Amino acid sequence: MGQASATIRDVAREASVSVASVSRALNGHSSVHPETRARVVAAAEALGYVPHAGARSLSLARSHAIGVILPDLHGEFFSEIVRGMDREVNARGYHLLLSNMHADASLAAQAMRSMRGRVDGLIVMAPQLDAAGLDAALPKGVPAVLVNSHDGIGRASFRIDNGAGIIASVAHLAALGRRRIVHVAGPAGNIDARERSEAYYAAMAAHAPGIAPIVIEGDFHEQSGADAVAMLRSMDATFDAIVAANDMMALGVLRGLREAGMDVPGTVAVTGFDDIPLARYLGLTTVRVPLAEIGARAVGRLVDALEGGDLSPDTLTVATELVVRGTTALSPGTP
């Protein structure tokens, strides 16, 4: 006669598998090998193990929801990433639960804690958190994939190749004869902004030696791009190109230059970063990032792990591509 008080751990020990494998086997999960399932069932029967209904509802039930934590829910950058996520969760039989941390470190932990027990796993974009802050904010025991976040904490992650994108932009401008190239940077403390600024300094040293780099800090929003132009004019700075750290600031730069009566690209060439849909309509030369693809790949990687695969702590780098349009073209006929 079996043990009336046998636990799932007893079954796992008897079958020489993990507790998670017992859970998947007894819940009919398709990822479990038939031989493993038979061994688990035999062990459960031998021990007289009967799952407690309440415990099953708490520990074994699946919500089929993916929690997504973003710094913001507004703007084409985030909408494109979410669009890719939505496409993939629909195909995989899951749904999204979105939360906005407003780029606030204290709100990040709160947003992530609020997801616990409501989602099977998390996708987190927190470029403003350092490694320690991100590690502390992530709920323990909840599978997570990081996107454009600090990758030094041993978690599965995706990172944009920020450096290559900015270096390509500066090299392109230098090839057009531009030398006095200004960088409108993203906010201090943001990992993407920092990597793009560092790449700008390196590219200037390589392509415009002897020219003092000029960096004006923005906040990734359009108005800060326009404000950067006003600041350059108040400084009486000489410049013939502006590399903005994202497309929204580049659009603000274009507005500021237009209001100042400065011709683009004749007097000042402008580049952005991201290639949001609006950039294509406005003819902005920019660094293309496959935003929707990143969202879809993050979901796919997480769902694969939830359905029995491994969630290795590898950082996958997403390649970028410079797309040349009218804001740097030598003439209207230049592609």
N, C-alpha and C positions, 0 to 999 in steps of 0.2 A: 504494500500500500504506500502511496506517495506521501510526501511531506505536505501537510495542509498549509503550512506557512511559507512555502518556497517562494523566493523572490526572483525577479528577473535576473539579478546577478547570479543566483544559484544556477539558473538555466544557462546563462552565458558561460559559467565555469564548466558545467557538465558537457556543453557542446563545443567547448574550446573556441568560442567566438566572442566578439565584443558585445556589450549591452546594446549598442546601436544596431548591430546585426540581428540580434534577437528581436528588437522592436520592428525592424523592417521585415523580417521573416514572418512574424506572427501577424503583421498587418498586410501581408500579401503584396509587398513591394516588388515591382518587376525587376529591380536591379539585383535581387538576391539569387545566387546560383541555386538551382534545384537541389543539388546535393547538400548545400548548406541549410536550405530550408528544411529538408527532411531530417537532418541531424538536430536542428533546433526543435522541431515539432516532437521528435522522439524524446529529447531531453525534457521538454515541458511535460509530456505525458508521463514519463518515468517519475518525475518529481511531483506530479499532481499540481503543476503551476496553473493558476487561473488568474489572468490579469484583472486587477481591480478597476472597475469601470471609472471611478473618479480619477484614479491615477492616470488611466489611459487618456482621459479627456484633457488632463493637464500636461502630460509629458509626451504622449505619442500622437495626439491629434495634430493635423496640419491645417494651417489657415489658408495655404496657397496664396499668401500675400507677401509681397516684397516691399520692405520699407525703404524709402529713398529720402536721404537727408541732403538738402542743397543749401548753399548760402543765400539763394534768392530763387523765387519762382517766376520772376518777371524778365522779359527780354528774350531776344531770339536765341542767344547762346544756350540758355537753359531749356527753352522750349524745344530746340532741336535735339538736345540730349534726351529729354523726356519722350520725345516722339519716337526715337529709336528704342527706348526702353519699352514703351507701350506696345510697339509692334511686336517685340520679342515675347513679352509676357502673354499677350493674346495668343500667340502661336504655341506657347508652352502650357497654357491652362492656368495661368496665375493672374493676379491683379496687383496694381501699385497702390501704396499708401504714401503720400508725399508729405514732407514736413520742411519748413523753412526756418533756418537758424539765423537769418538776417546778418550773416557774417560776424556773429557775436560768439566768442568762445564760450561764455557761460551758458548761452542758449543752446550751444551744440550738444553738450552733455544732456541737457534737459530734453531736447528733441529726440535724442537716441534712447534715453531711458523710457520715454513715452511709448516707444515702439515695442518694448519688451513684452512678450506674451501675445502680441497682436500680429506679428509677422514671423515668417520662417527664416528670414535672413535680411541683411541690410546692404544697400549700396550707399556709400557715403562720399560726398564731395566736400572736403573741408580744407581748402588751400591756405586758409588763414591760421590753422592750428599747427603748433610745433609738434614734434614727435611725442613728447611727454603728454601734452594736452590731449592729443588725439587718442593715445593709448588709454588714458584715464577715462575718456568720454565713451569709448566703445564698450557696449555691454558685454560682459564676460559670457562665453558660451553661446553667443549668437554669431553664426557665420556671417562674414562681411567681406565685401569687395570695395576697395577704395578707388576713387577716380580723382585724378589731379589733387591728390593729398600727399602728405609726407609719407615716403615709402620706407622709412627706416625702423619700422616696428614689427617686421615679420608678418605682414598681412598680404593677401592677394591684392594686386593693384594695377591700375593703368595710368601711365604718365604720358603727356604730350611732349614731343621732342621740341621744347621751347627754343633751345639754343640754335638748332639747325634752321628754324624758321626765321629768327631775327638775323642770323648771319647771312642767309640768302637774301633778305630784304636789303641789308646794307650793301652787300656785294652788287646787287642789281642797281642800286642808286649810284654807287661809285662807278659802275660801268657806263652809266649815263652822264658821267662827268660831275656828279654832285659830290661835294666834299664837306660842306658845313651842314652836317646831318644832326638834327635834334631828336632826342628820344623822349616821348611822353610816356612815363612809366605808370604801372599800376600801383596800388597801395602798398605801403611798407608792411612787411610781415606776411605778405601773400607769396607763397612759394613760386607760383607761375610768374608773378611780377618780378621777383628777385632773379629768377633764371633768365628772363628776357632782358633785364637790365645788364646782367653780367655778360650776356652774349653781345649786347650792343657795344659795351666797352671793348671787348675783345675784337669785334669786327671793325670798330673805328681804328684801333691800333694797327690792324692789318691792312685796311683799305684807305684810310685817310690819316696816315702818320703825320704828326706835327699839327694836326687840327685838334683843338681842345674840345672834348665831348661836352655836350650840354644835355642834362637830364632834368626834366620837370616832372614832379610826381603828380599823378592824377589818381582817380579812384575807380577806373573802369567804366564810368558813366559818361554819357555824351557831354554834359556841361563842362566837365573837367578838361575835355579836349579844347573847347572854345576858350576856356579860361587860360589854358596853356599858351594859346596864340596871343591873347591879351598880355600875358606876362612877358613873352618874348619881345613884343613890341615896346612894352614899358622899359625893358632892359636895353632897348635899342640894339638887340642882338642881330648879327648877320647870319642868315640861314637860307639854304636852298632846298632842304628836304626835311620832312618830319616822319619819323617812324613811331607810330602809336602802338602801344602794347596790346590793344584790342580794337576791334572794328567800331565799337560804340564811341570810343574816344576819337578815333580817326574821323568819324562822321562829325563830331563836334569841332575837330580841327578844320575840316572843310568848311563848316559854317563860319567859324571865326575868320578864316582866310578870305572867304567871300565877302563878309561884312567889312573887312579891312581893305577890300579892293585889290587883293593879291591874286594873281592868276595861277590857276592850277591846271596843268603841271608846268606852265611856262616859267613862272617865278619860283614856285615851291612845289616839289613833288611830295606825295603823301602815300604812306602804306599803312595797312592795318594788320590785324591778326585774328583769325577764326573763320573767315569767309561765311558769315551769317547770310541768310537769304537777301537781306536788304543791301548788302555790299555789292551783290551782283547787279542789282537794279541801278545802283548809283555809280557803277563803273569804278569801284575802289580796288586798287591793287592791294592784295592781301595775302596772308599765309593761310592756306586752306587746311582746316582740321576736320576730319570726318566725324562731326559731332554725333549725328544719329547713329553711326556705326559704333562709336564708343559706348553709347547707351545700350545698344543691342548686345554688344559683346560682353558688357558687364553683367547684364541680366543672364545671358547664356552661361557664363562662367559660374555664376552663383547657383542657378537652377541645376546645372549639371552636378554640382557638389551636393545640393540638397537631395538629389535623387540617387545618391550613392557613389558619386565620383569623389575625387580628391580636390581640395581647395588649397593648392600649393601656394606658398608665400612668395611667388615670383612677381616681379614688376615687369609688365609688358609695356614696351615703349611704342607709342603711336606715331607713325611718320607724318610729316607735314609736307606741303608743296606750295611753292610761291606761284600765285596766279597774277599775271601782269594784266592790268586794265588801264583805263584812261587817266587815272590820277598820277601815273608816272610816264605815260607814253610821250615820246618825243613830238608826235604830231597826231592830229585826229585820226590819221590812217594807220598809226602804229598799233599792232595787236596788243 
